[in-house]
Amino acid sequence: MTRIEDLDLERFRSSTFNDNRVLLQGFYWESYRHGNTPPNPTWPTYGNGKRWYEIVKDNAQELREGRFDLIWLPPVCFAGNYSAGYNPKEYFNYSNSYGSKNQHREMLEALLSNGVEPVADVVINHRDGTNHWADFTNPKWDLSSISRDDEFFSLMDAGSFDHGTLVRYYGNDYKTAPRGNSEQRPPYVSHGGTTDQYKDFRDIDHSNPIVRRDILRYLLSLRTLGYRGWRYDMVKGFLADKISLYNRITTPSFSIGEFWDSNQGDLRGWAWHTAIENGRLDTASNVFDFSSYYTLKDNKGNYQALFGYGKGIGLVGDNTDGHPWKNRAMTFLENHDTGYRTKEDGTPQDDHHFDSFANNWEVEQGYAYILTHPGIPSVYWKHYFDWGSELKNKIKALINARKVAGVHAGSLLHTQENARNNGVYAARVDGRFGELFVRIGGDDFQWQPFYSGYHNYREYAYGNGWKVWVKIGGNPDILQFPLKNPFRIPSFTEADEIEIDTSLLYLL
């Protein structure tokens, strides 16, 4: 058996303030269909025979040249032969609809060799049975792993399931077998209720030490597979202090939670309670800034809205209680759950007929905002690889300008009132190496840095109704930010070979 202290793990905080990294979401909803034979032969096929892990591997060098630091990859474990992965069945099985275990590992090795940090999509709020509702295998869990509020128990008690199946999988005493605890009341949400339930699969009880032990074994094994960070799915469904525990033991270089809500108070509260060290926001997890997402989505062309209260929009402009919440904000324009996506037969899903931003000035100006501003920006795979070389080159130029100026998650933002008076948005953003200037809307006649008294800068990127300039010492010709060095490729350890010290399960 391999003990946790024997693993060659680099010790990181969950993430740091003033993070200068840029993330790519390395998949979209239909990615799991690439290279797979659809269940119905009349349904569309994807990928020209290549599995998704192969596609990402083939683009690893291009990600390095685009100066991406992080890539958020799809759910990592087995969830069935044709599944997006959000119904995890076998946590300890790393072959899935995106590729085989070998293809999985080869992709991670290619990314690490190109200096790109893989971030795993970790789905631990709920779990699917191997063949039925709750026959959990690999690792095996009993009924005490399921929240007692789960619909599984009410249906079981009502006799809605076949008795023989229940006896076969849960024993003759299934009616009196221990059940998990109820959903708990988080101290950080405005609605005053419990953590969210998920009706499609079994809600997992994270107060169960066996559950926590196996989740830690799972995450530590993923570290040895090649992952360096976690994207936690549906974190509204369990208490934030469990994120604190999981990050404390597994020491990811990056952590981000999907708390799907535009209420900034709830976003702040969740992040605050994930801190590894109480009262220290710099040890907390990042959170997707849905408040910024909705502001950008609902105010295309409304440049006054981008000023917010003068400090930025969403969490980027939030300094409640004197904390720089922008350091915990991940900004984005689209993800696999938003915008256009399809059913397995290729027709649009309900409420997913359109993308959040059209492939024109809308998406360009959205990226001109998030890639120049505080927070940690995320670029969507489709936007970078599928929406044309012109958009790709503009995103690439924006990332390079951000890095040359040294803009980071905690950068100071100075909005320009003279631009507001001319009906456009403009800002100066202070970086580690210089200053970045951005205008969104209008043209140079409505605002450029000279109008605010700035000098000795160069134009770095421009597009449909936006432009970016950078000022650094000596005002050199346009620079290309250095490419990243490779990361060490770890030796793989299976999850069931990892031993967890029982005392670590209670570090809350």
Sequence and secondary structure as in RCSB ss.txt:
>XXXX:A:sequence
MTRIEDLDLERFRSSTFNDNRVLLQGFYWESYRHGNTPPNPTWPTYGNGKRWYEIVKDNAQELREGRFDLIWLPP
VCFAGNYSAGYNPKEYFNYSNSYGSKNQHREMLEALLSNGVEPVADVVINHRDGTNHWADFTNPKWDLSSISRDD
EFFSLMDAGSFDHGTLVRYYGNDYKTAPRGNSEQRPPYVSHGGTTDQYKDFRDIDHSNPIVRRDILRYLLSLRTL
GYRGWRYDMVKGFLADKISLYNRITTPSFSIGEFWDSNQGDLRGWAWHTAIENGRLDTASNVFDFSSYYTLKDNK
GNYQALFGYGKGIGLVGDNTDGHPWKNRAMTFLENHDTGYRTKEDGTPQDDHHFDSFANNWEVEQGYAYILTHPG
IPSVYWKHYFDWGSELKNKIKALINARKVAGVHAGSLLHTQENARNNGVYAARVDGRFGELFVRIGGDDFQWQPF
YSGYHNYREYAYGNGWKVWVKIGGNPDILQFPLKNPFRIPSFTEADEIEIDTSLLYLL
>XXXX:A:secstr
 EEGGGS      S  TT    EEE   GGGGGBT   SSTTS  BGGG  HHHHHHHTHHHHHHTT  EEEEEE
 SB  SS  SSS  BTT   BTTB HHHHHHHHHHHHHTT EEEEEE  SEE  SSSSS BTTTTB GGGB TTS
HHHHHHHTT S HHHHHHHH TTTTTS         TT SS S     SSSEEB TTSHHHHHHHHHHHHHHHHH
T  EEEES GGGS HHHHHHHHHHH  SEEEE      HHHHHHHHHHT SSTT GGGS EEE HHHHHHHHHTT
T GGGGGBTTTBSGGGG  GGG  GGGGEEE S  TTSS  B TTSSB TT SS SS TTHHHHHHHHHHTTSSS
EEEEEHIIIIIS HHHHHHHHHHHHHHHHHT  TT  EEE HHHHHTTSEEEEEE SSEEEEEEESS TTT  GG
GGT  S EEEEEETTEEEEEEETT  S                 GGGEE  GGGGG  
